Amino acid sequence: MQGEGTGPLRRGPLSAQIHSRSDGFSFMEDDLFGGAAPYYAKYRPTYGSAAIEHLAGALGTGSRVLDLGCGPGTIAIPLASWVKTVLAVDPAEEMLAEGRRIAADIPRITWMRGDSTTLHALPPFDHVVMGRSFHWMDRRAVLAELDELLPPCGAMALIGPGRLSGEPWQPSAQPWQPVERRICEAFGLDINAAANCFHATEEHHHEVLATSPFSELESRTFTRRLMWDVEGLVGLQLSYSYSSPGVLGDRLPVFVEALRKALLADNPAGRWEQELTTEVLIARRPVRN
């Protein structure tokens, strides 16, 4: 995982990973991120230690925390050092397997397959956190169900891109996006596909939460500068649902080579700087007098 203030410049050669995709990962038809788990874990930016520490402070060191839509543990793994236990839940077994592999020596995390429709079947938890997962859900239905399950002091926390910077839909946050978009279009990949398949409305998470049982909102943002190289950007691209190895199939090596060449043609120095803003949004029920 990348360190504070750095991008994936320390990554090893990507080509060795690309030509070994027959190594046991199954590309499930119902898995939006088929084959993406190792790239997601290695190349997606972390949320940064300051954001995780702030989140942990808001939840409390004795808390049992549900990480819903945990992926390979982007929140669960660093948060486990700060809280009592983390229940990491995701619908993709491939993501869970990657998380278990990375966190093999961390006993405070329990990995379970599930999603927002299986909340009542989970062990008890005090708080729930979500990273880049809430937008895939029926947000109002999930919040209503969490209102039934969370204790009176329970919090609903979201951590992810701030309102004015993010990925991959805000070009200003990713200076390489014009190249990415051009190559994806050439391969018939829809960079906006995710926005068309989740429960997208014109409402930001803030607005949805403000009209939910968890309407007391506290927001804090953290800004970092990341540096990327070509291998890091190619790996990042393979972590997205619309351009995952499962989507690309046999075209994977050709796609990777085309993207690499296009990136270097656009920027021969092979270095890109990104300013990334992360928001930690804590939502609680209003205190009743």
Secondary structure, 3 states (H helix, E strand, C coil): CCCCCCCHHHCCCCHHHHCCCCCCCCCCCCCCCCCCHHHHHHHCCCCCHHHHHHHHHHHCCCCEEEEECCCCCCCHHHHCCCCCEEEEEECCHHHHHHHHHHCCCCCCEEEEECCCCCHHHCCCCCEEEECCCHHHCCHHHHHHHHHHHCCCCCCEEEEEECCCCCCCCCHHHCCCHHHHHHHHHHCCCCCCHHHHHCCCCCCCHHHHHHCCCCCEEEEEEEEEEEEECHHHHHHHHCCCHHHCHHHHHHHHHHHHHHHHHHHHHHCCCCCEEEEEEEEEEEEECCCCC
